[in-house]
Amino acid sequence: MPAVPPVPPGLYAITGARFELTWGKCLRHSVPVEAATPESAWEGLQRLGWTPYKMYALCPTCAKDPPDVDKDAAEAKRARKRR
């Protein structure tokens, strides 16, 4: 498994010294976090429940049910059969 980067993609600066993170699967946004650097913002978001996942960060909701490629493929197959 590749190492988790110090700052995951999706973390971006917003007005002032605040940062926000977006998780690519559910497109959930984090609460804005005040921090001097992106690294300290990521540390603050981890305290709020965001967790590292491969090269990305999982939102607290998705962390309860982490992505599973096999499970997602089975759900997609069932969805195609229902049509």
PASEBA-1860 file (N, C-alpha, C; in nm, 3 decimals):
! residues 83
1> MPAVPPVP> 0.085/-0.118/0.000/0.000/0.000/0.000/0.089/0.123/0.000 ~ 0.061/0.222/-0.088/0.143/0.342/-0.090/0.123/0.423/0.038 ~ 0.224/0.497/0.072/0.218/0.580/0.192/0.116/0.692/0.173 ~ 0.050/0.727/0.283/-0.046/0.837/0.279/0.033/0.967/0.274 ~ 0.001/1.055/0.179/0.074/1.181/0.172/0.045/1.266/0.295 ~ 0.136/1.358/0.328/0.114/1.441/0.446/-0.014/1.525/0.433 ~ -0.049/1.564/0.313/-0.172/1.639/0.288/-0.244/1.571/0.173 ~ -0.365/1.521/0.197/-0.436/1.450/0.091/-0.487/1.544/-0.018
9> PGLYAITG> -0.505/1.492/-0.140/-0.566/1.575/-0.243/-0.708/1.610/-0.199 ~ -0.756/1.719/-0.242/-0.890/1.762/-0.203/-0.887/1.866/-0.092 ~ -0.771/1.885/-0.029/-0.758/1.988/0.075/-0.719/2.118/0.006 ~ -0.798/2.220/0.028/-0.769/2.347/-0.039/-0.794/2.464/0.055 ~ -0.725/2.573/0.026/-0.738/2.693/0.108/-0.864/2.769/0.066 ~ -0.934/2.822/0.166/-1.045/2.912/0.140/-1.009/3.045/0.206 ~ -1.098/3.138/0.213/-1.065/3.272/0.262/-0.995/3.270/0.397 ~ -0.903/3.363/0.412/-0.827/3.374/0.536/-0.733/3.256/0.551
17> ARFELTWG> -0.709/3.217/0.673/-0.620/3.104/0.701/-0.704/2.980/0.730 ~ -0.803/2.955/0.644/-0.890/2.840/0.663/-0.876/2.743/0.547 ~ -0.896/2.617/0.578/-0.884/2.509/0.480/-1.009/2.424/0.485 ~ -1.040/2.361/0.372/-1.154/2.271/0.363/-1.112/2.149/0.282 ~ -1.172/2.035/0.309/-1.139/1.910/0.243/-1.264/1.852/0.180 ~ -1.251/1.796/0.059/-1.362/1.731/-0.009/-1.324/1.586/-0.037 ~ -1.411/1.495/0.001/-1.391/1.352/-0.026/-1.455/1.321/-0.159 ~ -1.377/1.259/-0.249/-1.418/1.238/-0.387/-1.532/1.142/-0.409
25> KCLRHSVP> -1.556/1.048/-0.319/-1.661/0.950/-0.344/-1.799/1.007/-0.316 ~ -1.821/1.060/-0.198/-1.954/1.112/-0.163/-1.963/1.264/-0.182 ~ -1.851/1.326/-0.215/-1.842/1.471/-0.238/-1.878/1.553/-0.114 ~ -1.863/1.492/0.005/-1.889/1.563/0.129/-1.775/1.661/0.156 ~ -1.810/1.779/0.204/-1.710/1.880/0.241/-1.691/1.878/0.392 ~ -1.570/1.904/0.434/-1.543/1.915/0.577/-1.586/2.053/0.625 ~ -1.588/2.069/0.755/-1.608/2.203/0.809/-1.479/2.281/0.783 ~ -1.486/2.410/0.762/-1.363/2.488/0.745/-1.280/2.484/0.874
33> VEAATPES> -1.151/2.464/0.857/-1.059/2.454/0.971/-0.959/2.568/0.961 ~ -0.942/2.640/1.071/-0.841/2.746/1.073/-0.706/2.683/1.104 ~ -0.609/2.713/1.017/-0.474/2.658/1.035/-0.375/2.743/0.959 ~ -0.251/2.740/1.004/-0.145/2.817/0.940/-0.093/2.747/0.814 ~ -0.094/2.614/0.814/-0.041/2.538/0.701/-0.138/2.426/0.663 ~ -0.129/2.375/0.542/-0.214/2.261/0.504/-0.190/2.139/0.593 ~ -0.066/2.118/0.635/-0.036/2.004/0.721/-0.108/2.015/0.855 ~ -0.109/2.133/0.914/-0.178/2.149/1.043/-0.330/2.141/1.023
41> AWEGLQRL> -0.380/2.184/0.907/-0.523/2.171/0.877/-0.561/2.024/0.869 ~ -0.478/1.943/0.804/-0.503/1.799/0.793/-0.504/1.734/0.930 ~ -0.412/1.774/1.018/-0.410/1.720/1.154/-0.540/1.754/1.227 ~ -0.587/1.878/1.209/-0.714/1.919/1.271/-0.832/1.840/1.217 ~ -0.833/1.814/1.088/-0.942/1.736/1.028/-0.939/1.591/1.076 ~ -0.821/1.538/1.098/-0.812/1.401/1.151/-0.871/1.395/1.292 ~ -0.853/1.501/1.370/-0.914/1.504/1.504/-1.066/1.510/1.495 ~ -1.119/1.560/1.382/-1.263/1.568/1.361/-1.322/1.441/1.300
49> GWTPYKMY> -1.239/1.341/1.275/-1.290/1.214/1.226/-1.253/1.177/1.084 ~ -1.187/1.266/1.011/-1.142/1.232/0.876/-1.023/1.138/0.890 ~ -1.020/1.033/0.808/-0.913/0.934/0.820/-0.840/0.915/0.688 ~ -0.711/0.882/0.694/-0.637/0.856/0.570/-0.684/0.725/0.507 ~ -0.694/0.726/0.375/-0.731/0.606/0.299/-0.654/0.609/0.169 ~ -0.558/0.519/0.155/-0.470/0.516/0.039/-0.414/0.655/0.016 ~ -0.441/0.718/-0.098/-0.390/0.853/-0.123/-0.490/0.961/-0.085 ~ -0.604/0.924/-0.030/-0.713/1.019/-0.007/-0.748/1.025/0.141
57> ALCPTCAK> -0.853/1.099/0.170/-0.904/1.108/0.306/-1.051/1.070/0.303 ~ -1.089/0.981/0.394/-1.229/0.940/0.406/-1.302/1.033/0.501 ~ -1.423/1.072/0.463/-1.504/1.153/0.554/-1.549/1.063/0.669 ~ -1.592/1.122/0.781/-1.632/1.040/0.896/-1.745/0.941/0.863 ~ -1.839/0.979/0.778/-1.949/0.890/0.743/-1.900/0.771/0.662 ~ -1.817/0.795/0.561/-1.766/0.686/0.478/-1.664/0.600/0.553 ~ -1.601/0.655/0.655/-1.504/0.577/0.733/-1.574/0.464/0.808 ~ -1.703/0.482/0.839/-1.779/0.376/0.906/-1.800/0.257/0.813
65> DPPDVDKD> -1.810/0.284/0.682/-1.828/0.180/0.581/-1.730/0.208/0.468 ~ -1.600/0.175/0.486/-1.499/0.212/0.387/-1.524/0.150/0.250 ~ -1.472/0.214/0.145/-1.492/0.162/0.009/-1.439/0.019/-0.004 ~ -1.514/-0.061/-0.077/-1.476/-0.199/-0.103/-1.507/-0.225/-0.250 ~ -1.405/-0.245/-0.329/-1.421/-0.259/-0.473/-1.513/-0.376/-0.507 ~ -1.496/-0.489/-0.441/-1.580/-0.605/-0.468/-1.727/-0.578/-0.435 ~ -1.751/-0.513/-0.321/-1.887/-0.481/-0.281/-1.950/-0.381/-0.379 ~ -1.875/-0.279/-0.418/-1.926/-0.181/-0.514/-1.958/-0.245/-0.649
73> AAEAKRAR> -1.873/-0.339/-0.693/-1.897/-0.407/-0.820/-2.022/-0.494/-0.812 ~ -2.043/-0.562/-0.700/-2.161/-0.646/-0.683/-2.288/-0.561/-0.683 ~ -2.284/-0.445/-0.617/-2.400/-0.355/-0.617/-2.430/-0.303/-0.756 ~ -2.327/-0.269/-0.832/-2.346/-0.221/-0.969/-2.407/-0.330/-1.056 ~ -2.363/-0.453/-1.036/-2.417/-0.566/-1.114/-2.565/-0.587/-1.081 ~ -2.600/-0.581/-0.952/-2.740/-0.594/-0.912/-2.824/-0.482/-0.972 ~ -2.772/-0.360/-0.972/-2.845/-0.246/-1.027/-2.871/-0.264/-1.176 ~ -2.774/-0.319/-1.249/-2.792/-0.343/-1.393/-2.897/-0.450/-1.418
81> KRR> -2.905/-0.550/-1.331/-3.002/-0.658/-1.348/-3.146/-0.611/-1.325 ~ -3.163/-0.510/-1.241/-3.297/-0.460/-1.207/-3.363/-0.386/-1.322 ~ -3.287/-0.337/-1.416/-3.343/-0.256/-1.525/-3.423/-0.335/-1.618
END
